[in-house]
Amino acid sequence: MSLLTSADDITRMPSFGTSSSVPIEGGEVSTHRSPRSSVLATVAVLLALPGALLVSTGVLAAAGAVLGLAGTAFGIAGLVANRHRHITGRSNAIIALVLGVAAVAAGALTVTGVMPWLDQDTNQIARLVEWLDANATWARPEL
């Protein structure tokens, strides 16, 4: 019992990657490739988001700028990969580009000392912990 209805169906089968259907007994089965998310766009977000967070600490601004630059590069690659019909993830790539460029710009301004409130000598995380200790004592667990 063959899935193909006749020998002519073999010559009419679609090539790899096309969206059409193959006739079989009882109906047709689609050979359309299912969409998948771009790995490059996902990696771009996974690099750009921590990069932006590291830049916001002040102390780790240079490392955050490097991660932001890598996230931007992967975001561009994710947009290029998104040209294929079966690949999704355009939003991820765009978010990574925005975060990556912001991380690189803020990191460069922090390292050069242009932003006085966020420099490499100021540890914003330590300042946040001190502020929480003074103003939100209920937020700190008792040890």
N, C-alpha and C positions, 0 to 999 in steps of 0.2 A: 504494500500500500504506500504509494508515493504522495508526498505533499504537493507536488506539481501536477497540474491537471493534464498537461500534454508535453510533448518534446519541444514544442515551439516556445514554451514558457522559459526554457533555459536561455534562449537567445534574447528574450525580452527582459531578462532580469537586469535591474539597474546596477550601475557601477557603484563602487564604494563611495559613500558620502553624499549620494544624491537623495532627495526626498521624493520618493514615489512608493508604490506598493506592489507587492508580489501576490498574484492570485493563488489561492490554495482552495482545497475543498471546504465548502461552507462559507466562503467570504474572502476578504483580502487582509493581508498583514502589512502594516506600514514598515518600511525600511528606513524611515527618517531617523537620523541620529538624535538621541535625546540631548537636551542642553546640559552643559556642565559649567560650573563656575571656574573662572580663570585662576589657576594656581599663582600666577604672577601677581594678579591684583590682590589676592588674599595675603600673600607674603608682603606686598607693599604696605598694606594696612598694618600688618604685624610688625613692621619696621618703623613706620612713620608715627604711629600712636605713642609707643614708648619713647621715641625720639623727642616728640613734643613735650611729653611729661618730664623727661630728663632735663630739657632746656629750662623748664619752669622751676627747677630746683635751684638754679644758679651755679652751684658747685659743679654739676655734671653737664654744663652747657656745651662744652666741646664735644663730648661723647654723644649728646643728643643731636647736635648738628650733623655729626657723621651718620647717625642712624636716620635722620631726616633726609639726608642726601641719598642714602641707599634706598629709602622708601620712595623718594621721588623718581629715582631711576627705575625701580620695579613698577611704579605706577605708570610710567610712560610705556614700559614694556607690556603692562597689562592692558593698556588702551590699544596698543598695536595688535595684541593677541585677540582683542575683542572684535576685530574686524571679521573674524570667521563667524559664520551664521550660527553655529551650535555652541558658541562660547559666550557665557554671560559674565557679569562682574564689572560692568562699566561704572556703577556707583562706587564700588570698592576702590577702583583705580582713581576716580576723581577725588574721593575723600582722602586717599593716600597722597595724592598730589598736593592738595590744599594743606594738609597737615605737614607734609614733608617740606614744602617751600616755606611755610611759617616757621618750622623748627630750624631750618637753615638760616633764615633771616634773623630770627630772635637769637639764635646761638651766635651768629657772627656779631650782632650788636652787643651781646653780653660779653663775649670774649674781648672785644675791642674796648669795652668800657663806656660805650655810648649810653647804655641804660643804667643809670646810677642805682636805681632801686633793685636791680637784678644783676649783680656782678658775681664773679667767681669767688669772692671772699665772703659772700653772704649765703648762709645755708638757710634757705626758705623753709625746709622741712623742720629744722630745729626751732625756727621762729614760730612755726605753726604749732608745734608741740608745746612750747612755752605759752602761747596764747590760749591753747586749750586748757592747760593747767590753771591759768589765771581766771579764765572766763567761763569755762564749761567743765566744771569739776565732775559733773555727772557723766561726762563722756569718757572719762578715764577709768579703767578698771582698778580696783584696789588689789594690791599684791600682798 
